Amino acid sequence: MKVKHFHIRLSKENLQQDEDKLNEFMQTVVVKKTATQAITSGQTSYWSIIVFYEDISTLETHHTPASERQPPFDPSILNGEERNRYEALRIWRADTAAKDNFPNYIIASNAQLGAIARLNPEAKEELNTLKGFGEKKAAKYGDEIIAVLNSI
C-alpha cells in the first residue's frame, strides 16, 4: 500500500485547483483509506488529506484469472461419515474463529475441512500432509481437530 498527502487550501483562488488535483489522482488509483484534518495556521486554513492507495496496475498483475482459480469446495463429494465429520469441523471452525476474532477461512478453508474429513486423521501430525495446513496450523489447532473427530 502507498500513501500520498494533499493540502486543500480553502481560499477561493486555490480551492477548485486543489480539489481537481485530488480528484484526478483518486481516479487513477484504488483508494483503500483516507484521513483528514482541518488545519488553521494564522490566516491560512486548509484540509490536510492523506490517501492510502494501491496502483491499479499492481492490482491487475496480482489478480488471478477466473480460469486459474480453484473451484469452491463441494461438500456433496463426501460420503455420509465424511459429511458428518465435515459439518462438525465447520461448527468447530466457526466457534474457534469467533473466539480468536478471525474470519473462518483463516482457521481453515472449506476445502481444508473437507480434506480433513476425508483423511480422518488420528494424530495432529497427519494434518501436515494437507495442502495449506502447515506445522504451525497443525500445532495450534491439531489437538482440537482430533478431539472434534474423536467426538463423532
ChimeraX attribute file (.defattr): number of C-alpha atoms within 10 A of each C-alpha:
attribute: neighborCount
match mode: 1-to-1
recipient: residues
	/A:1	10
	/A:2	10
	/A:3	13
	/A:4	12
	/A:5	13
	/A:6	16
	/A:7	20
	/A:8	21
	/A:9	19
	/A:10	16
	/A:11	11
	/A:12	8
	/A:13	9
	/A:14	11
	/A:15	14
	/A:16	14
	/A:17	13
	/A:18	15
	/A:19	16
	/A:20	12
	/A:21	13
	/A:22	18
	/A:23	11
	/A:24	10
	/A:25	14
	/A:26	13
	/A:27	10
	/A:28	13
	/A:29	16
	/A:30	18
	/A:31	18
	/A:32	12
	/A:33	10
	/A:34	13
	/A:35	10
	/A:36	13
	/A:37	11
	/A:38	12
	/A:39	14
	/A:40	10
	/A:41	7
	/A:42	6
	/A:43	5
	/A:44	10
	/A:45	15
	/A:46	17
	/A:47	15
	/A:48	15
	/A:49	17
	/A:50	16
	/A:51	20
	/A:52	17
	/A:53	18
	/A:54	16
	/A:55	13
	/A:56	13
	/A:57	12
	/A:58	12
	/A:59	12
	/A:60	10
	/A:61	8
	/A:62	8
	/A:63	9
	/A:64	10
	/A:65	8
	/A:66	8
	/A:67	7
	/A:68	7
	/A:69	8
	/A:70	8
	/A:71	9
	/A:72	9
	/A:73	14
	/A:74	10
	/A:75	15
	/A:76	8
	/A:77	10
	/A:78	16
	/A:79	11
	/A:80	10
	/A:81	12
	/A:82	19
	/A:83	17
	/A:84	15
	/A:85	22
	/A:86	25
	/A:87	15
	/A:88	18
	/A:89	23
	/A:90	18
	/A:91	12
	/A:92	17
	/A:93	24
	/A:94	17
	/A:95	13
	/A:96	17
	/A:97	17
	/A:98	12
	/A:99	9
	/A:100	11
	/A:101	9
	/A:102	12
	/A:103	13
	/A:104	18
	/A:105	13
	/A:106	10
	/A:107	20
	/A:108	21
	/A:109	17
	/A:110	19
	/A:111	19
	/A:112	19
	/A:113	23
	/A:114	24
	/A:115	19
	/A:116	23
	/A:117	22
	/A:118	16
	/A:119	14
	/A:120	19
	/A:121	17
	/A:122	15
	/A:123	13
	/A:124	19
	/A:125	14
	/A:126	16
	/A:127	26
	/A:128	16
	/A:129	12
	/A:130	14
	/A:131	10
	/A:132	13
	/A:133	18
	/A:134	13
	/A:135	16
	/A:136	10
	/A:137	16
	/A:138	20
	/A:139	14
	/A:140	12
	/A:141	17
	/A:142	22
	/A:143	15
	/A:144	17
	/A:145	24
	/A:146	18
	/A:147	13
	/A:148	15
	/A:149	19
	/A:150	12
	/A:151	9
	/A:152	9
